[in-house]
Amino acid sequence: MKKNLIITAVVLCMAVAANAQNTFNKGDKVLNLGIGLGNAVYIGNYYKTVVPPISASLEVGIIDNLFDEKSSIGVGGYVGYMSSRWDWSYGGEKYTISDLILSTKASFHYQLVDKLDTYAGLLVGFRFEFDNDPDYDWSDSGLKIAEYIGARYYFSESFAGMAELGYGISYLNLGVALKF
């Protein structure tokens, strides 16, 4: 009796997993809006955050069933911005430094659990640094390449909570995702 109950439960779980809808498919468009925790660029006693790290990305599903029915590929764009103020009161120096990242991103998605979209990817683009220090040119712009991992948990068909870990505009981004 106990053995039959276990077999029935396993078969039922497999049937539910087999019928689960993949959370990211070819043609899906997902907008991530995040705020960063942990300033990845300007840290120290004299830096004060003016605009916290914020980011937005739009991703489109381009390939389904890459390895199996739970895997897919998405590509899109990413923009991130933050601003900090250097304030050294002893020397009377004050200036603002801002960072802007514009890039493309590609993600490999694999659904491990129902309603949870897990992914890893690569971000490639440009980082632009701006400052208003008249005595020294702190501007340092250039190529930006970064790896990331992320997850989106869908509370409904089109609304999810989002978390990404990796070096973009900050080390950890938390926010929401909207699927169109």
N, C-alpha and C positions, 0 to 999 in steps of 0.2 A: 504494500500500500504506500509506504513512505517513498519507495523507489519510483513508483508511478507518478506520485505528486511532484517529485524532483524533475523527472523527465518532462512532464507537462509544463512545469514552470520554465524550464530551459527552452523548450520549443516555443512557448508563448513569448519569451523575451527575444528570441531570434526572429520571430515573425514581426514583432513590434519594431525591432532594429532594422529589419529588411524593408519595412514600409515607411520608415522615417524619411522625411523630406530633407534633402541636402540644403544647408543654410546658405550656400553661395554657389550659384550656377552660371553657366554661360548666358550672357545677356543681362544679368543682374547689375544694377548700378547702386553702389553704396557710398554715402557721404559720411565720413568720420569727422567729428568736431571734438577737439580735445584741449585740455589744459595740462601743462607739464608740471610735474613735481620734481624738484631737483634741478636747479640751474646747471646746465652742463658746460657753460662757457665762463661766466663771470662770477667767481666766488671769492670770498675773503671779507675781512673786517670793514673795508672801506666801500664795498659795493652795496647798493640798495636797489631793489627791483622797482622799476618804473612801470613796465608792462610785463606781466608774467609770461612764461612761454606758452603760446597758443598755437594751435595747428589745425589745418583742415586738409583732408585728402578725399579725392573722388576715385573710386575703383570700379572697373567694369570687368565682369567675368568674360573671358575669351575662350577658355577650353574647359570642357567637362570630361569626367571619367578618364583622367590622365593615366592613372594606374588601376583604379577601380572606381566604383560608383560613388565613393566618398571623397574623391580628390578632384581639384579644379585649379585653374590658374587665373589670376586677375592682374590687370595692369591699370595704371592711372597716374594722377598727378598729386603732388604734395606741396603745401606752402606752410612755413612755420615762421613765427616772429616773436621776438622778445626785446626788451630794452632794460638796461641797467644804468645807474648813475654812480660814478666814482666820486666820492666826497671825502677828501682828506682835509679835515678841518684845521690841522696844525699847519699845513702848507698853504691853505687857502685855495687848493685846487679842486675844481668841480667840472666834470664833463659827463656827457651821456654817450653811451655806446649802444648801438642797436644791431641786431642780427636778423637777416632775412634769408630763408632757405627756400629756393624754388627747385623742384626736382621731379623726376619720374620715379615710379616705384613699380615693382613686380612682386607678386605674392603667390606662394604655393599654399593652397587651402586643403585641409584635411579634417573632416568632421569626425571627431572621436565620440561625441555624445550628442543626443538630440538637442536642438536649439542652441548649440555651442559651435561657433565657427572659429576654429583655430588655424593660425597661419604663420608663416615665416617668409621673409623676403629681403629684398635689396633695394636701397634707395640710392639713386645716382642723379646728381644735379649740381647746383652752384650755391655757395654760401656767400652772402654779401654782408660785410661789416661796415658800419658807418659810425663816425664819432664827430664831436664838435670841440675837440681839444685843439686850440690854436697853436700850441707849442710843439705838438708831437703828432705824427700821423699814425694812429693806431689801426687804420683801415687795413683789414686783412681779408680779402675776398679770394675765393678759389673753388676748385672742384671739391665736391662733397660726396663721399661714398660711405654708406652705413648699412649694417645689417640690423634686422629687427625681428621680433616675434610678437604675436598679438592674439587677442581673442575678442570675440563679440558674442554676448549672450542675448538671444532674441526673446524679449518679453511678449512680442506680438509678431505678426508677419513682416512688419516694416520698421520696428523700433527695437534697438538693442543698446545695452551698455557696452562700452569698449575700453580695452586696456592694451597699450603697446609698450614694450620694453626694448630699448636700444638707443643708439645715439642719433637722434634727430635734432629737434630744437631743445629737447631735454631727454633725460634718461628714461623717464616714465611718463607716459601720457594717459590720462583717464578722461573719458567723455561719453558721448552718445554716438550712435550710428543710425542713419536713416536709409532704408532700402527703397528704391524706386522701381 
